[in-house]
Amino acid sequence: MPDKVRIALDAMGGDEGASVVVPGADLSLQHHSDVEFLLFGDEAKIAPLLTPPLKAVSRLVHTDVAVKMDEKPSQALRHGRWKSSMWLAIDAVKRGEADVAVSAGNTGALMAMAKFNLRTMPGISRPAIAAVWPTMRGESIILDVGASIGADAEHLVDLAVMGSAMARVLLNVDRPKVGLLNIGVEEVKGLEPVREAGRILREAKLPGLDYVGFIEGTSIGEGVADVVVSEGFAGNIAIKAAEGTARQFASYLRDAMRLTLRARLGYLLARGAFAMLREKMDPRNANGGVFLGLNGIVIKSHGGTDAEGFAAAVDLGYDMVRYSLLGKIKQTLDHYVRTEPRVPAVGEVAT
């Protein structure tokens, strides 16, 4: 394991830029004393925010070019290649100056730059975004949550392999339970790629995961699987629907607590339990999507997060490096060798 975890930060990314990124890095430093930071962005905006402890473990690289949150990936590549804070953070990983890059910037631009710069791992057709989601049994990994639309059976198996490696790192599970998100648990239901992926996973019997079959959307929160596999369109809808439901429930709860004096008294008596509930439902605690399948580790933070949420994304990147995410993905891939040529899925360009 490395003596230090070197983290490259796109200090200008996100809705608030340096005013969130730098304090977030400072909070993460309080969690991990064995980190070093590379900060890419406008020196005039970053330097005044550096606390003495953070400044002591950081190197600041100036650039006044930042990717806009509403830029298309193609525009971001044209305008920001070689010189934007986002590109430079990813490039630091490619050049071996950093172990992980973290950005709260434009998701499409970040994925395009990461894929262009780092390339996909051998045996992986397309990268994916994996997210951590709280469940009734702890936490689960769900992927893909929006890197691409559409997936063939082989790509879904790739997702299972990569997600199980992340679960072994983050959830400390030797053989993570992997389920395929489907419209029913019966093997005859669902799209052909999903059914075919299920067959491959059943027959492959990969040593790094325990395939448990199809699961429905209602089972994600129950924690029946450590890893939930879906193509990006459905996965993105699933996780955003869950986030929206959590906010809706929290709003209902706040309104209910204000209705009567008895409700207010009940809240005072049970405020410890409500504090625990808020902690579990706080999206900042699960902030950070991991770009899987690349020759390097990239973490995407929510663009509108605060310093505490950004620190959670940095902490996630730290764990992915410290516990050898890339090595575990490669180890599982070594046990899975395709015997049939792949047919490109919808939205995928043949190579």
KOLKE-573297 format. One record per residue (C-alpha): x, y, z; residue in three letters. Coordinates in Angstrom, 2 decimals, m for minus. Layout:
<rs>
((X, Y, Z), 'Ala') ...
</rs>
This chain:
<rs>
((0.00, 0.00, 0.00), 'Met') ((1.24, 3.55, m0.70), 'Pro') ((2.63, 5.57, 2.21), 'Asp') ((0.56, 8.55, 1.13), 'Lys') ((m2.68, 8.75, m0.82), 'Val') ((m2.24, 11.53, m3.37), 'Arg') ((m5.52, 13.20, m4.31), 'Ile') ((m5.94, 15.55, m7.28), 'Ala') ((m8.79, 18.02, m6.92), 'Leu') ((m10.61, 19.98, m9.60), 'Asp') ((m10.84, 23.01, m7.33), 'Ala') ((m13.04, 24.96, m9.75), 'Met') ((m15.65, 22.24, m10.35), 'Gly') ((m19.22, 22.31, m9.05), 'Gly') ((m21.77, 25.02, m8.42), 'Asp') ((m19.61, 26.83, m5.85), 'Glu') ((m16.09, 25.86, m6.93), 'Gly') ((m13.20, 26.53, m4.56), 'Ala') ((m15.42, 27.80, m1.74), 'Ser') ((m16.69, 24.23, m1.28), 'Val') ((m13.80, 22.15, m2.62), 'Val') ((m11.06, 23.61, m0.41), 'Val') ((m12.99, 23.45, 2.89), 'Pro') ((m14.06, 19.92, 1.89), 'Gly') ((m10.43, 18.91, 1.44), 'Ala') ((m9.66, 20.41, 4.84), 'Asp') ((m12.40, 18.29, 6.44), 'Leu') ((m11.11, 15.15, 4.72), 'Ser') ((m7.60, 15.89, 5.97), 'Leu') ((m9.01, 15.73, 9.49), 'Gln') ((m10.20, 12.18, 8.71), 'His') ((m6.96, 11.02, 7.07), 'His') ((m3.53, 12.23, 8.07), 'Ser') ((m1.82, 10.23, 5.30), 'Asp') ((m3.05, 12.31, 2.33), 'Val') ((m1.48, 14.84, 0.00), 'Glu') ((m3.47, 17.14, m2.27), 'Phe') ((m2.87, 18.53, m5.73), 'Leu') ((m5.20, 21.51, m6.22), 'Leu') ((m5.88, 22.70, m9.77), 'Phe') ((m7.56, 26.04, m10.33), 'Gly') ((m7.42, 29.80, m9.91), 'Asp') ((m4.71, 30.57, m7.36), 'Glu') ((m6.34, 33.88, m6.38), 'Ala') ((m9.51, 32.05, m5.33), 'Lys') ((m7.89, 28.98, m3.77), 'Ile') ((m4.91, 30.31, m1.81), 'Ala') ((m6.91, 32.47, 0.69), 'Pro') ((m9.00, 29.43, 1.64), 'Leu') ((m6.06, 27.17, 2.54), 'Leu') ((m5.69, 26.56, 6.25), 'Thr') ((m2.12, 26.02, 7.56), 'Pro') ((m2.59, 22.22, 7.94), 'Pro') ((m4.05, 21.90, 4.43), 'Leu') ((m1.41, 24.17, 2.89), 'Lys') ((1.33, 22.00, 4.44), 'Ala') ((0.16, 18.90, 2.52), 'Val') ((m0.95, 20.57, m0.71), 'Ser') ((0.53, 21.76, m3.98), 'Arg') ((m1.41, 24.38, m5.93), 'Leu') ((m1.26, 24.42, m9.73), 'Val') ((m2.73, 27.57, m11.26), 'His') ((m5.12, 27.59, m14.20), 'Thr') ((m7.85, 30.09, m14.93), 'Asp') ((m9.69, 27.70, m17.26), 'Val') ((m12.67, 25.85, m15.77), 'Ala') ((m15.28, 23.62, m17.39), 'Val') ((m18.75, 25.14, m17.15), 'Lys') ((m21.54, 23.10, m15.59), 'Met') ((m23.71, 23.44, m18.70), 'Asp') ((m21.05, 22.67, m21.32), 'Glu') ((m21.55, 19.71, m23.60), 'Lys') ((m18.82, 17.03, m23.33), 'Pro') ((m17.59, 17.80, m26.85), 'Ser') ((m17.30, 21.51, m26.02), 'Gln') ((m15.50, 20.76, m22.76), 'Ala') ((m12.98, 18.60, m24.61), 'Leu') ((m12.34, 21.28, m27.21), 'Arg') ((m12.01, 24.17, m24.77), 'His') ((m10.63, 22.45, m21.69), 'Gly') ((m8.22, 19.81, m22.97), 'Arg') ((m4.67, 20.22, m21.59), 'Trp') ((m5.52, 23.35, m19.59), 'Lys') ((m8.74, 23.19, m17.55), 'Ser') ((m8.72, 22.36, m13.84), 'Ser') ((m10.78, 19.23, m14.58), 'Met') ((m8.42, 17.94, m17.27), 'Trp') ((m5.30, 18.66, m15.21), 'Leu') ((m6.68, 16.74, m12.20), 'Ala') ((m7.38, 13.68, m14.36), 'Ile') ((m4.06, 14.03, m16.15), 'Asp') ((m2.25, 13.99, m12.81), 'Ala') ((m3.62, 10.46, m12.30), 'Val') ((m2.51, 9.42, m15.77), 'Lys') ((1.02, 10.75, m15.19), 'Arg') ((1.31, 9.03, m11.82), 'Gly') ((1.41, 12.27, m9.82), 'Glu') ((m1.89, 11.44, m8.10), 'Ala') ((m3.69, 8.23, m7.13), 'Asp') ((m7.22, 9.56, m7.59), 'Val') ((m8.98, 12.61, m9.06), 'Ala') ((m12.07, 14.16, m7.48), 'Val') ((m14.36, 16.69, m9.18), 'Ser') ((m17.80, 18.18, m8.54), 'Ala') ((m17.92, 19.46, m12.10), 'Gly') ((m19.99, 18.67, m15.16), 'Asn') ((m20.61, 14.89, m15.17), 'Thr') ((m20.64, 14.43, m18.95), 'Gly') ((m17.46, 16.45, m19.38), 'Ala') ((m15.75, 14.58, m16.54), 'Leu') ((m16.61, 11.20, m18.04), 'Met') ((m15.51, 12.28, m21.53), 'Ala') ((m12.20, 13.63, m20.27), 'Met') ((m11.58, 10.65, m18.03), 'Ala') ((m12.28, 8.15, m20.78), 'Lys') ((m10.21, 10.12, m23.33), 'Phe') ((m7.27, 10.52, m20.96), 'Asn') ((m7.20, 7.30, m18.93), 'Leu') ((m8.78, 4.84, m21.40), 'Arg') ((m10.75, 1.78, m20.35), 'Thr') ((m9.18, m1.25, m18.70), 'Met') ((m8.46, m4.31, m20.88), 'Pro') ((m11.61, m6.41, m21.11), 'Gly') ((m13.96, m3.52, m20.23), 'Ile') ((m16.01, m2.10, m23.09), 'Ser') ((m17.41, 1.00, m21.37), 'Arg') ((m16.88, 2.76, m18.05), 'Pro') ((m19.68, 3.06, m15.51), 'Ala') ((m20.63, 5.28, m12.60), 'Ile') ((m21.18, 3.45, m9.32), 'Ala') ((m22.88, 5.00, m6.30), 'Ala') ((m23.29, 4.01, m2.67), 'Val') ((m26.84, 3.80, m1.37), 'Trp') ((m28.04, 3.29, 2.23), 'Pro') ((m30.29, 0.27, 2.81), 'Thr') ((m32.08, m1.42, 5.68), 'Met') ((m29.06, m3.72, 6.07), 'Arg') ((m26.31, m1.16, 5.69), 'Gly') ((m25.13, 0.01, 2.27), 'Glu') ((m25.21, m1.26, m1.30), 'Ser') ((m23.42, m0.38, m4.52), 'Ile') ((m25.62, 0.49, m7.50), 'Ile') ((m24.30, 0.82, m11.05), 'Leu') ((m24.51, 2.08, m13.71), 'Asp') ((m26.22, 5.30, m12.62), 'Val') ((m25.80, 7.30, m15.80), 'Gly') ((m22.50, 6.83, m17.64), 'Ala') ((m24.24, 5.50, m20.77), 'Ser') ((m27.63, 4.40, m22.05), 'Ile') ((m28.30, 0.82, m23.04), 'Gly') ((m26.29, m2.31, m22.30), 'Ala') ((m25.76, m5.73, m23.80), 'Asp') ((m25.36, m8.84, m21.66), 'Ala') ((m21.57, m8.67, m21.66), 'Glu') ((m21.57, m5.08, m20.42), 'His') ((m23.96, m6.01, m17.61), 'Leu') ((m21.54, m8.76, m16.60), 'Val') ((m18.72, m6.18, m16.69), 'Asp') ((m20.78, m4.05, m14.29), 'Leu') ((m21.24, m7.02, m11.97), 'Ala') ((m17.49, m7.65, m11.94), 'Val') ((m16.58, m4.02, m11.29), 'Met') ((m19.33, m3.48, m8.73), 'Gly') ((m18.35, m6.56, m6.76), 'Ser') ((m14.74, m5.34, m6.63), 'Ala') ((m15.91, m1.99, m5.27), 'Met') ((m18.10, m3.76, m2.71), 'Ala') ((m15.15, m5.83, m1.51), 'Arg') ((m13.18, m2.62, m1.00), 'Val') ((m15.90, m0.44, 0.51), 'Leu') ((m18.22, m2.89, 2.25), 'Leu') ((m15.51, m5.38, 3.29), 'Asn') ((m17.44, m8.35, 1.89), 'Val') ((m15.43, m11.30, 0.53), 'Asp') ((m18.15, m12.47, m1.89), 'Arg') ((m20.63, m9.65, m2.46), 'Pro') ((m24.18, m10.61, m3.37), 'Lys') ((m24.92, m9.32, m6.87), 'Val') ((m28.41, m8.84, m8.28), 'Gly') ((m29.60, m7.71, m11.72), 'Leu') ((m32.28, m5.02, m11.60), 'Leu') ((m35.32, m6.29, m13.50), 'Asn') ((m39.09, m5.90, m13.74), 'Ile') ((m39.58, m9.20, m11.91), 'Gly') ((m37.62, m11.96, m10.22), 'Val') ((m38.73, m14.70, m12.61), 'Glu') ((m36.10, m15.76, m15.14), 'Glu') ((m38.53, m15.39, m18.06), 'Val') ((m39.13, m11.68, m17.37), 'Lys') ((m37.22, m8.67, m18.63), 'Gly') ((m35.25, m7.68, m21.69), 'Leu') ((m33.14, m10.26, m23.49), 'Glu') ((m29.77, m8.68, m22.48), 'Pro') ((m30.75, m8.86, m18.81), 'Val') ((m31.86, m12.50, m19.09), 'Arg') ((m28.68, m13.39, m20.98), 'Glu') ((m26.50, m11.62, m18.39), 'Ala') ((m28.23, m13.64, m15.70), 'Gly') ((m27.42, m16.86, m17.54), 'Arg') ((m23.77, m15.90, m17.92), 'Ile') ((m23.41, m14.99, m14.27), 'Leu') ((m25.10, m18.22, m13.14), 'Arg') ((m22.84, m20.37, m15.31), 'Glu') ((m19.59, m18.43, m14.81), 'Ala') ((m19.62, m18.86, m11.02), 'Lys') ((m17.02, m16.14, m10.58), 'Leu') ((m15.03, m16.45, m7.34), 'Pro') ((m15.32, m12.75, m6.50), 'Gly') ((m19.11, m12.54, m6.31), 'Leu') ((m22.28, m14.41, m5.40), 'Asp') ((m24.95, m13.94, m8.05), 'Tyr') ((m28.41, m13.94, m6.39), 'Val') ((m30.57, m13.47, m9.51), 'Gly') ((m33.02, m10.76, m10.55), 'Phe') ((m34.22, m8.15, m8.06), 'Ile') ((m36.97, m5.55, m8.37), 'Glu') ((m36.70, m1.85, m7.61), 'Gly') ((m38.55, m2.30, m4.33), 'Thr') ((m35.77, m4.59, m3.11), 'Ser') ((m32.91, m2.11, m3.52), 'Ile') ((m33.60, m0.40, m0.20), 'Gly') ((m34.08, m3.73, 1.54), 'Glu') ((m30.43, m4.54, 0.95), 'Gly') ((m31.02, m7.99, m0.54), 'Val') ((m27.94, m7.45, m2.74), 'Ala') ((m24.62, m5.81, m1.98), 'Asp') ((m24.36, m4.83, m5.66), 'Val') ((m27.31, m3.83, m7.84), 'Val') ((m26.56, m3.94, m11.58), 'Val') ((m28.52, m1.95, m14.16), 'Ser') ((m27.90, m0.18, m17.44), 'Glu') ((m27.36, 3.56, m17.03), 'Gly') ((m30.79, 4.88, m18.02), 'Phe') ((m32.76, 2.77, m15.54), 'Ala') ((m30.07, 3.05, m12.87), 'Gly') ((m30.06, 6.84, m13.01), 'Asn') ((m33.85, 6.97, m12.74), 'Ile') ((m33.83, 4.50, m9.84), 'Ala') ((m31.32, 6.38, m7.71), 'Ile') ((m32.84, 9.80, m8.41), 'Lys') ((m36.32, 8.49, m7.62), 'Ala') ((m34.97, 7.17, m4.32), 'Ala') ((m33.32, 10.53, m3.52), 'Glu') ((m36.54, 12.35, m4.33), 'Gly') ((m38.58, 9.98, m2.17), 'Thr') ((m36.20, 10.53, 0.75), 'Ala') ((m36.63, 14.32, 0.45), 'Arg') ((m40.40, 13.91, 0.16), 'Gln') ((m40.52, 11.75, 3.28), 'Phe') ((m38.37, 14.23, 5.20), 'Ala') ((m40.70, 17.06, 4.17), 'Ser') ((m43.78, 15.10, 5.27), 'Tyr') ((m42.11, 14.34, 8.59), 'Leu') ((m41.22, 17.99, 9.24), 'Arg') ((m44.77, 19.09, 8.45), 'Asp') ((m46.25, 16.41, 10.70), 'Ala') ((m44.04, 17.47, 13.61), 'Met') ((m45.40, 21.04, 13.37), 'Arg') ((m49.11, 20.17, 13.27), 'Leu') ((m49.97, 19.93, 16.97), 'Thr') ((m48.47, 20.55, 20.39), 'Leu') ((m48.56, 16.79, 21.02), 'Arg') ((m46.55, 16.19, 17.85), 'Ala') ((m43.96, 18.76, 18.98), 'Arg') ((m43.69, 17.12, 22.39), 'Leu') ((m43.37, 13.73, 20.71), 'Gly') ((m40.52, 15.09, 18.60), 'Tyr') ((m38.70, 16.37, 21.68), 'Leu') ((m38.99, 12.97, 23.35), 'Leu') ((m37.79, 11.13, 20.24), 'Ala') ((m35.28, 13.66, 18.89), 'Arg') ((m32.40, 11.22, 19.32), 'Gly') ((m34.13, 8.74, 17.03), 'Ala') ((m34.96, 11.50, 14.53), 'Phe') ((m31.30, 12.59, 14.53), 'Ala') ((m30.29, 9.04, 13.62), 'Met') ((m32.90, 9.02, 10.84), 'Leu') ((m31.61, 12.33, 9.43), 'Arg') ((m28.07, 10.95, 9.48), 'Glu') ((m29.08, 7.88, 7.47), 'Lys') ((m31.11, 9.90, 4.98), 'Met') ((m28.58, 12.71, 4.53), 'Asp') ((m27.47, 12.48, 0.87), 'Pro') ((m24.15, 14.10, 1.75), 'Arg') ((m23.07, 10.91, 3.50), 'Asn') ((m23.41, 8.95, 0.25), 'Ala') ((m22.00, 11.71, m1.96), 'Asn') ((m19.58, 10.54, m4.59), 'Gly') ((m19.89, 8.36, m7.67), 'Gly') ((m16.95, 6.20, m8.71), 'Val') ((m16.03, 5.97, m12.38), 'Phe') ((m15.29, 2.28, m12.83), 'Leu') ((m13.53, 0.54, m15.72), 'Gly') ((m10.82, 3.14, m16.32), 'Leu') ((m7.06, 2.87, m15.92), 'Asn') ((m7.25, 5.16, m12.94), 'Gly') ((m9.70, 6.22, m10.24), 'Ile') ((m12.00, 9.22, m10.72), 'Val') ((m14.66, 10.32, m8.22), 'Ile') ((m17.64, 12.49, m9.17), 'Lys') ((m19.12, 14.60, m6.38), 'Ser') ((m22.59, 16.15, m6.62), 'His') ((m22.23, 19.61, m8.14), 'Gly') ((m24.46, 21.27, m5.56), 'Gly') ((m22.97, 19.67, m2.46), 'Thr') ((m21.47, 21.54, 0.50), 'Asp') ((m18.04, 21.12, 2.09), 'Ala') ((m19.15, 18.18, 4.20), 'Glu') ((m20.56, 16.39, 1.16), 'Gly') ((m17.42, 17.06, m0.87), 'Phe') ((m15.32, 15.68, 1.98), 'Ala') ((m17.38, 12.47, 1.76), 'Ala') ((m16.48, 12.20, m1.94), 'Ala') ((m12.79, 12.72, m1.14), 'Val') ((m13.02, 10.09, 1.61), 'Asp') ((m14.53, 7.67, m0.90), 'Leu') ((m11.63, 8.26, m3.27), 'Gly') ((m9.21, 7.67, m0.40), 'Tyr') ((m10.80, 4.28, 0.34), 'Asp') ((m10.74, 3.24, m3.31), 'Met') ((m6.98, 3.87, m3.42), 'Val') ((m6.02, 2.61, 0.02), 'Arg') ((m7.80, m0.70, m0.51), 'Tyr') ((m6.71, m1.31, m4.12), 'Ser') ((m9.91, m1.01, m6.12), 'Leu') ((m8.18, m1.33, m9.51), 'Leu') ((m6.28, m4.43, m8.42), 'Gly') ((m9.45, m6.14, m7.25), 'Lys') ((m11.24, m5.38, m10.54), 'Ile') ((m8.35, m6.82, m12.52), 'Lys') ((m8.23, m9.87, m10.26), 'Gln') ((m11.90, m10.65, m10.92), 'Thr') ((m11.57, m9.96, m14.64), 'Leu') ((m8.77, m12.55, m14.84), 'Asp') ((m11.35, m15.20, m13.91), 'His') ((m13.83, m14.06, m16.52), 'Tyr') ((m12.72, m14.71, m20.11), 'Val') ((m15.21, m14.11, m22.92), 'Arg') ((m15.54, m16.86, m25.50), 'Thr') ((m17.93, m15.08, m27.88), 'Glu') ((m17.47, m11.78, m29.77), 'Pro') ((m19.44, m8.86, m28.43), 'Arg') ((m22.17, m7.07, m30.35), 'Val') ((m22.25, m3.33, m29.61), 'Pro') ((m25.21, m2.24, m27.49), 'Ala') ((m27.50, 0.68, m28.22), 'Val') ((m25.54, 3.88, m27.67), 'Gly') ((m22.17, 2.14, m27.96), 'Glu') ((m19.72, 2.69, m30.79), 'Val') ((m18.10, m0.46, m32.16), 'Ala') ((m14.31, m0.58, m31.84), 'Thr') 
</rs>
